Amino acid sequence: MNTPNNKRYRDMTESINAAFASLLQSKELHDVTVTDICELADIERSTFYAHYEDVSALANVYAAQIEKQASEQPHKENDFSWIFDYIKEHPNLFKIYFKLGVSQV
């Protein structure tokens, strides 16, 4: 069964995410389609929909992953300067993040 704990499912999720991130390097979010993602990831549309409801759902999950990754960086409480260093070290990641426009902050 293809569940989130299954390696094949996780690998496919990573493939979808990589295709999505690649597309966002050259396109705006509203221009990215399920078809674009499927073609780049070399998957069927049904596979995409087994993982995500639509591109907006993928964008929300992707943004949450970036936020989680950033929040797990070592830093002192009430010292926010670390986030600027982190953004500077990962410019492409945050270029994508700000394109998503889904921040809960």
KOLRO-369144 format. One line per 3 residues: their letters; for each residue x, y negated, z negated of N, C-alpha, C, CB. Coordinates in steps of 0.05 Angstrom, whole numbers, plus 5000, padded with zeros to 4 digits. Glycine has a CB too. Layout:
BEGIN
a	X,Y,Z,X,Y,Z,X,Y,Z,X,Y,Z ~ ...
END
This chain:
BEGIN
mnt	5017,5024,5000,5000,5000,5000,5018,4975,5000,4981,5000,4975 ~ 5010,4955,5015,5026,4931,5018,5018,4911,4997,5023,4919,5046 ~ 5031,4912,4974,5025,4893,4952,5048,4875,4948,5019,4909,4926
pnn	5044,4853,4933,5066,4834,4929,5091,4846,4916,5057,4811,4911 ~ 5089,4868,4902,5112,4881,4889,5126,4900,4908,5103,4897,4865 ~ 5115,4905,4931,5126,4922,4951,5149,4908,4966,5105,4932,4971
kry	5172,4921,4971,5194,4908,4984,5187,4899,5012,5218,4928,4985 ~ 5172,4915,5026,5165,4907,5054,5148,4881,5053,5149,4930,5067 ~ 5130,4879,5034,5113,4856,5031,5130,4831,5025,5092,4860,5009
rdm	5149,4835,5006,5166,4813,4998,5184,4804,5022,5184,4821,4974 ~ 5194,4824,5037,5211,4817,5060,5195,4802,5081,5222,4843,5072 ~ 5170,4809,5085,5153,4796,5104,5147,4767,5095,5127,4812,5109
tes	5143,4764,5069,5138,4738,5057,5162,4720,5062,5131,4740,5027 ~ 5186,4731,5058,5210,4715,5062,5213,4708,5092,5235,4732,5053 ~ 5206,4726,5110,5207,4720,5138,5188,4698,5146,5201,4746,5155
ina	5164,4699,5135,5144,4678,5140,5154,4651,5129,5117,4685,5127 ~ 5165,4651,5105,5175,4627,5093,5198,4615,5109,5184,4632,5064 ~ 5216,4632,5119,5239,4623,5134,5229,4611,5161,5258,4646,5140
afa	5210,4623,5173,5199,4612,5198,5186,4585,5193,5179,4632,5211 ~ 5171,4583,5171,5157,4559,5164,5177,4536,5159,5140,4563,5138 ~ 5198,4542,5143,5219,4522,5137,5233,4514,5163,5239,4534,5117
sll	5238,4532,5181,5252,4525,5206,5234,4507,5223,5258,4551,5221 ~ 5209,4513,5224,5191,4496,5239,5189,4468,5228,5163,4509,5240 ~ 5189,4466,5201,5187,4440,5188,5212,4423,5192,5182,4443,5159
qsk	5234,4434,5201,5258,4419,5207,5253,4401,5232,5282,4438,5212 ~ 5235,4409,5249,5231,4394,5274,5202,4384,5278,5239,4410,5297 ~ 5184,4393,5261,5156,4386,5264,5145,4375,5238,5139,4410,5273
elh	5123,4360,5240,5108,4352,5217,5089,4375,5209,5092,4326,5222 ~ 5081,4375,5183,5064,4396,5173,5039,4400,5190,5056,4391,5144 ~ 5026,4378,5197,5001,4380,5212,5005,4391,5240,4988,4352,5214
dvt	5030,4393,5250,5035,4404,5276,5043,4433,5275,5058,4388,5289 ~ 5047,4444,5252,5055,4473,5249,5029,4489,5249,5071,4477,5223 ~ 5029,4509,5266,5006,4527,5268,5013,4555,5260,4995,4527,5297
vtd	4993,4571,5254,4996,4599,5247,5010,4613,5271,4969,4613,5240 ~ 5002,4606,5295,5014,4618,5319,5044,4612,5320,5000,4607,5344 ~ 5052,4587,5314,5080,4580,5314,5095,4598,5294,5084,4550,5306
ice	5084,4600,5270,5098,4616,5249,5100,4645,5258,5082,4613,5223 ~ 5078,4656,5268,5078,4684,5276,5098,4690,5299,5050,4692,5285 ~ 5099,4672,5318,5118,4675,5340,5147,4675,5330,5114,4654,5362
lad	5153,4655,5313,5180,4653,5303,5188,4676,5284,5184,4626,5288 ~ 5169,4684,5268,5174,4707,5249,5171,4734,5263,5156,4705,5225 ~ 5162,4734,5287,5157,4758,5302,5138,4777,5287,5183,4773,5308
ier	5115,4766,5280,5094,4781,5265,5067,4777,5278,5094,4773,5235 ~ 5048,4794,5272,5021,4791,5281,5006,4771,5263,5006,4818,5281 ~ 4986,4758,5274,4970,4739,5258,4958,4753,5233,4947,4727,5275
stf	4949,4778,5236,4938,4792,5213,4958,4795,5190,4928,4820,5222 ~ 4983,4797,5197,5004,4799,5177,5006,4772,5162,5031,4806,5189 ~ 5005,4750,5177,5006,4724,5164,4982,4722,5145,5005,4701,5185
yah	4958,4728,5154,4934,4725,5138,4933,4745,5115,4910,4729,5155 ~ 4948,4766,5115,4950,4784,5092,4966,4771,5070,4964,4811,5101 ~ 4982,4750,5077,4999,4737,5057,4988,4710,5049,5027,4733,5069
yed	4976,4695,5068,4966,4668,5063,4940,4663,5077,4987,4647,5073 ~ 4923,4646,5064,4897,4640,5076,4900,4623,5101,4880,4625,5055 ~ 4918,4604,5100,4923,4586,5123,4950,4572,5118,4900,4565,5126
vsa	4957,4554,5136,4982,4539,5134,4983,4522,5109,4987,4522,5160 ~ 4960,4510,5102,4959,4494,5077,4965,4510,5053,4932,4481,5075 ~ 4955,4535,5051,4961,4552,5029,4991,4559,5028,4944,4578,5030
lan	5002,4564,5051,5031,4569,5052,5047,4545,5043,5039,4577,5081 ~ 5038,4521,5051,5052,4497,5043,5051,4493,5013,5039,4472,5057 ~ 5028,4499,5001,5025,4496,4972,5043,4516,4957,4996,4501,4964
vya	5044,4540,4967,5061,4561,4954,5091,4553,4958,5056,4589,4966 ~ 5098,4544,4981,5126,4537,4987,5134,4513,4969,5129,4529,5017 ~ 5117,4493,4967,5123,4470,4949,5126,4479,4920,5101,4449,4952
aqi	5109,4497,4911,5110,4507,4884,5137,4522,4879,5087,4525,4878 ~ 5146,4536,4899,5171,4551,4897,5195,4531,4894,5176,4569,4921 ~ 5194,4510,4910,5215,4489,4908,5214,4476,4881,5211,4468,4931
ekq	5191,4469,4871,5188,4457,4845,5198,4475,4823,5159,4449,4839 ~ 5192,4501,4825,5201,4520,4805,5231,4523,4805,5188,4548,4810 ~ 5242,4525,4829,5271,4527,4832,5285,4503,4820,5279,4530,4862
ase	5275,4479,4826,5287,4455,4815,5284,4453,4785,5274,4430,4828 ~ 5261,4461,4775,5257,4459,4746,5274,4478,4730,5228,4464,4739 ~ 5284,4499,4743,5300,4519,4729,5330,4511,4728,5297,4546,4743
qph	5336,4488,4739,5364,4479,4739,5371,4470,4711,5369,4456,4760 ~ 5395,4475,4702,5403,4466,4675,5403,4436,4673,5431,4478,4668 ~ 5392,4426,4651,5391,4398,4646,5384,4392,4617,5371,4384,4665
ken	5390,4368,4608,5384,4360,4581,5356,4349,4580,5405,4339,4571 ~ 5342,4354,4558,5315,4344,4554,5316,4313,4555,5303,4354,4528 ~ 5296,4302,4569,5293,4273,4572,5315,4260,4589,5291,4260,4545
dfs	5331,4275,4602,5351,4264,4620,5343,4273,4648,5381,4274,4613 ~ 5335,4254,4665,5325,4261,4691,5345,4256,4714,5300,4245,4696 ~ 5369,4248,4707,5389,4242,4728,5396,4267,4743,5414,4230,4715
wif	5394,4291,4731,5402,4316,4744,5385,4321,4769,5398,4339,4724 ~ 5360,4312,4769,5343,4317,4793,5354,4303,4817,5314,4308,4787 ~ 5366,4279,4814,5377,4265,4836,5402,4279,4847,5385,4236,4828
dyi	5418,4290,4830,5441,4306,4839,5431,4331,4854,5458,4315,4815 ~ 5410,4344,4843,5400,4368,4856,5389,4362,4884,5377,4380,4838 ~ 5374,4340,4886,5364,4332,4912,5387,4326,4931,5345,4307,4909
keh	5407,4313,4922,5430,4306,4939,5444,4331,4948,5450,4288,4923 ~ 5445,4352,4931,5458,4377,4938,5441,4394,4958,5464,4393,4913 ~ 5415,4389,4959,5397,4405,4975,5379,4387,4993,5379,4423,4958
pnl	5392,4371,5010,5376,4352,5025,5355,4365,5044,5394,4335,5041 ~ 5362,4387,5057,5343,4399,5076,5319,4410,5061,5357,4421,5091 ~ 5323,4422,5038,5302,4432,5022,5282,4410,5014,5313,4446,4996
fki	5293,4387,5006,5275,4366,4998,5264,4350,5021,5290,4347,4980 ~ 5277,4351,5044,5265,4340,5068,5239,4355,5074,5284,4342,5093 ~ 5240,4381,5072,5216,4398,5076,5196,4392,5054,5224,4427,5076
yfk	5205,4391,5029,5187,4386,5006,5171,4361,5010,5203,4385,4980 ~ 5184,4339,5017,5170,4314,5020,5152,4313,5045,5190,4291,5021 ~ 5159,4329,5065,5141,4332,5088,5115,4346,5080,5154,4348,5111
lgv	5116,4364,5060,5093,4379,5052,5072,4361,5039,5101,4401,5033 ~ 5081,4341,5025,5062,4322,5013,5042,4334,4994,5047,4308,5034 ~ 5051,4355,4980,5032,4369,4962,5041,4368,4933,5029,4398,4970
sqv	5059,4351,4926,5069,4349,4899,5047,4343,4879,5091,4327,4897 ~ 5047,4356,4856,5027,4352,4836,5035,4330,4816,5023,4378,4820 ~ 5059,4318,4821,5069,4297,4803,5055,4271,4809,5100,4294,4807
END
